[in-house]
Amino acid sequence: MDTLDASKLSHTQKAEIMHHVQKEIAVASTQQLLTKMSEKCFPKCVSRPGTTLYSSEQV
């Protein structure tokens, strides 16, 4: 496995890598937020499992 020597990268290459890492962090943060929201909100909105929603569960 090759290692990356950051001192040999150009400024543009470093900026591209940083941009990619920032995008990956943003995606991971969004996924984590959606998971937490689903875990907290879904059980409060859907009281019982079933094939259809009750009228109180519909928007």
N, C-alpha and C positions, 0 to 999 in steps of 0.2 A: 504494500500500500504506500503510495507516494504521500509525502507530507507537503504542506503548502508553506512556502517561505514568503511571508508577507513583504519582506524587504525587497523582493524581486518583482513585485507587482507595481504597475503604473498607478498613478493617482486615479485614472479612469476605472481601472480594474477594481481597485479598492472601493471606489464609490459604488460600482455596480454590485459588488458583493454585499456592501452595507445595505444598499437598497433592497436586495433580495432577502437578506436576513430580517430587515424591518418588516417586509411584507409577510414573511413566514410568521413572525411574532404576532402581527396583527391578525392573521388568520387563526392562529392558535388561541389568541385571546377571545376572538369572536366565538369560536367553537366552545370554549370554556364557558362564556357568558350564556350562550344558548342552552348548553347542557344544564347549567344551574337554574336558569329560568324554567326550563321544562320540568326539572325535578321539583321545583317549588310550586309552579303555577298549574301544571296539568292536573295533579291530584285535587287541587282546590276547585277546578272548573268541571272536571268529570268525576262525579261522585261514585259511579258504579261502572264496571266494564260491561260492554254490550255491543250489539251490532248497530245500534242507532243512539243518537243523543236524545236525552229528555228535553222538554221545552225549556226548562230552567238552565240547561247547559248550552243552548243555542244562542248565538249572537244576533 
